[in-house]
Amino acid sequence: MTNEKLDLASPDLVNENFEKLAQLFPNCVTESTDGKAIDFDLLKQELSHAVVEGTKERYRLEWPGKREAIVTANLPTTKTLRPVREDSVDFDNTENLYIEGDNLEVLKLLQESYLGKIKMIYIDPPYNTGKDFVYKDNFTQDSEEYKEESGLKDEYNQRLQANPDTSGRYHSDWLSMMYPRLKLARNLLTDDGVIFISIDDNEVHNLRKICDEIFGEICFVSNAIWRSKDNSNNDAKGFSTDHNHTLVYSKNQNWQPALIKDESKQKHFKNPDNDPRGPYFDGNPLNSPNYRENLIYNIKSENGTIIEPPKNGWRWSKKVMQEKISTGEIRFTADQKNIRRRTYLQDMKGLPPSSLMIDLDKTGHNRQAKYELLKLMPEDVFDTPKPIKLIKYLMNLGNIGEGDIVLDFFSGSATSAHAVIDANSEDNNKRKFIQIQLPENTDEKTDAYKKGYKNITDIGKERIRRASKNIKEETSADIDYGFRVYRLDDSNMQDVYYKPQEYSQENLELFSDNIKPDRTADDLVAQVMLDWGLPLSLKIEQALISGKKVFKVSENSLFACFDNGIDEAFAKEIAKEAPLRIVFKDSGFKDDTAKTNVKQLLKQLSPETEMKVI
Ligand SMILES: C[S@@+](CC[C@H](N)C(=O)[O-])C[C@H]1O[C@@H](n2cnc3c(N)ncnc32)[C@H](O)[C@@H]1O
């Protein structure tokens, strides 16, 4: 037994501090003349709400607007998510989410509830082809001001701006859009989480650079090539580009993709002599890569024939070779002149996935995707869907199984939601999806618009409804076919900065109640869940307690009551159910004394309960 030696040197604190900072801010790690270094300008930027100027040369991708993009990611949002029951399917029981709104704001709102909870992110953002619309964030103006200034009603569609390759800010605008979103998305990944990003040649090089910054170069897993076309373009100028890139980054550096069971390779496994361990393959053991003395030795076969070693020697030492011969792993060929190594099909765990995803049967192609969607929605509503097979293949690589959440924040026609339901119907696993999609208007000239799909969320939601219905009919699988719809909207709370001319008698009344008059208790429950960091998919039930309406979220995880007249008697009743959290309206108490007493009573009778007011 060897004793472990005490390390008498004190730890290298500089290195430790460096590692800690790198862990928190991987994007601030750079290269200097002395090796790896922290980019202090960028770190300053991470700690500031205003743009910090810096001048030093450094190794990293720069573009005008990058600093604003960092500020944008770190700025808090005042928006909220409001449930839309009428568009949802099985709202009360489903754990799937479909969220309408700009993904930047939505990702911010999900930061607490889904921090470290998403196992896989798949995104297929606009590729910046020169014909794409790119969403313009505006980090200096808040949305109310923006609307007022430009007289805009439909803020989303106004912010979505054409980005032709002739624009002087062609790459910069796209990068400024992607950077804060990826940064926020990374926070949501689980420790064993992974992100797959589809992209083409227009931005793959830039995307890879910002992902190296955001996820850390060591978390780069692959740039896997996906064959997107089943036939080449004979009229192409130069190359016919038949592929997309799939950038793969993991949250942590030791992530591994699942091994792939490749049936085509299984054909080699046969069992002509009824080996009790089943089909096998007798392979020729290769040379050792390095010449080593103990690998150079002769072997004697069963009938005494001497078999000489290959040039660099065998792969194993003499002892190991003998063991393998005795277990039957190594056998002699019929002529006794060589050896074979037997591998059994039952021991094969699979092979590492190839960085070429070119088998159309396994990972689909664009034309197939279009056909899949047309079959469901013959109205021809969406031009650039991805095939279900591709997403299912990626879910397999990411080991996405029971209870795992798949997030797609550029949802489009909701292919990834379709893929999740499809995969669940095959193995009964409870994978869940979160889709985020901007209510981007469809063009009035398109079939989609004429058929009533006024924006892309109408298309996505309808696709999930139809896909679910078909899968249910075909498979009768007992799985979650529903989804809860939430819509991004301005805060539920009254704006604090009402202008004097906007005061009216009616408004004055509202000031006593700081909640906007068009907001419902359902809206407030969603906001409280987000604020308290509870997942939006938790079950919400309603009950009457002492004549007041109480929302119970995930049994006793959270109680919410926004009725008026909250008093001591009510507090005593509530305390019997020992909720972990409870929330009231600030103005909901019978009077000031009741407010103090309710808090005291809950503390005494149900000490576990944390009480808040909004
Ligand atoms: C290439 S499509 C995704 C297609 C999708 N993978 C499918 O299979 O249907 C990109 C989508 O991102 C949406 N999008 C663009 N900017 C967005 C933003 N800021 N927030 C949310 N969605 C956005 C666009 O409306 C478009 O539907």
Ligand as a Chemical Component Dictionary entry (heavy atoms), coordinates in Angstrom:
data_LIG
# 
_chem_comp.id                   LIG 
_chem_comp.type                 NON-POLYMER 
_chem_comp.pdbx_formal_charge   0 
_chem_comp.three_letter_code    LIG 
# 
loop_
_chem_comp_atom.comp_id 
_chem_comp_atom.atom_id 
_chem_comp_atom.alt_atom_id 
_chem_comp_atom.type_symbol 
_chem_comp_atom.charge 
_chem_comp_atom.model_Cartn_x 
_chem_comp_atom.model_Cartn_y 
_chem_comp_atom.model_Cartn_z 
_chem_comp_atom.pdbx_ordinal 
LIG C1  C1  C 0  -35.368 28.913 -39.187 1  
LIG S1  S1  S 1  -36.803 29.160 -38.290 2  
LIG C2  C2  C 0  -36.894 27.725 -37.262 3  
LIG C3  C3  C 0  -37.543 26.565 -37.945 4  
LIG C4  C4  C 0  -37.800 25.388 -37.046 5  
LIG N1  N1  N 0  -36.576 24.726 -36.661 6  
LIG C5  C5  C 0  -38.732 24.404 -37.687 7  
LIG O1  O1  O 0  -38.367 23.209 -37.823 8  
LIG O2  O2  O -1 -39.830 24.794 -38.066 9  
LIG C6  C6  C 0  -36.384 30.444 -37.161 10 
LIG C7  C7  C 0  -37.561 30.950 -36.380 11 
LIG O3  O3  O 0  -37.102 31.836 -35.368 12 
LIG C8  C8  C 0  -38.072 32.837 -35.165 13 
LIG N2  N2  N 0  -37.456 34.001 -34.487 14 
LIG C9  C9  C 0  -36.641 34.946 -35.022 15 
LIG N3  N3  N 0  -36.291 35.860 -34.081 16 
LIG C10 C10 C 0  -36.889 35.478 -32.928 17 
LIG C11 C11 C 0  -36.920 36.020 -31.606 18 
LIG N4  N4  N 0  -36.250 37.147 -31.292 19 
LIG N5  N5  N 0  -37.649 35.385 -30.678 20 
LIG C12 C12 C 0  -38.307 34.222 -30.964 21 
LIG N6  N6  N 0  -38.331 33.676 -32.201 22 
LIG C13 C13 C 0  -37.632 34.293 -33.180 23 
LIG C14 C14 C 0  -38.565 33.143 -36.555 24 
LIG O4  O4  O 0  -39.869 33.703 -36.487 25 
LIG C15 C15 C 0  -38.556 31.754 -37.211 26 
LIG O5  O5  O 0  -39.814 31.159 -37.103 27 
# 
loop_
_chem_comp_bond.comp_id 
_chem_comp_bond.atom_id_1 
_chem_comp_bond.atom_id_2 
_chem_comp_bond.value_order 
_chem_comp_bond.pdbx_ordinal 
LIG C1  S1  SING 1  
LIG S1  C2  SING 2  
LIG S1  C6  SING 3  
LIG C2  C3  SING 4  
LIG C3  C4  SING 5  
LIG C4  N1  SING 6  
LIG C4  C5  SING 7  
LIG C5  O1  DOUB 8  
LIG C5  O2  SING 9  
LIG C6  C7  SING 10 
LIG C7  O3  SING 11 
LIG C7  C15 SING 12 
LIG O3  C8  SING 13 
LIG C8  N2  SING 14 
LIG C8  C14 SING 15 
LIG N2  C9  SING 16 
LIG N2  C13 SING 17 
LIG C9  N3  DOUB 18 
LIG N3  C10 SING 19 
LIG C10 C11 SING 20 
LIG C10 C13 DOUB 21 
LIG C11 N4  SING 22 
LIG C11 N5  DOUB 23 
LIG N5  C12 SING 24 
LIG C12 N6  DOUB 25 
LIG N6  C13 SING 26 
LIG C14 O4  SING 27 
LIG C14 C15 SING 28 
LIG C15 O5  SING 29 
# 
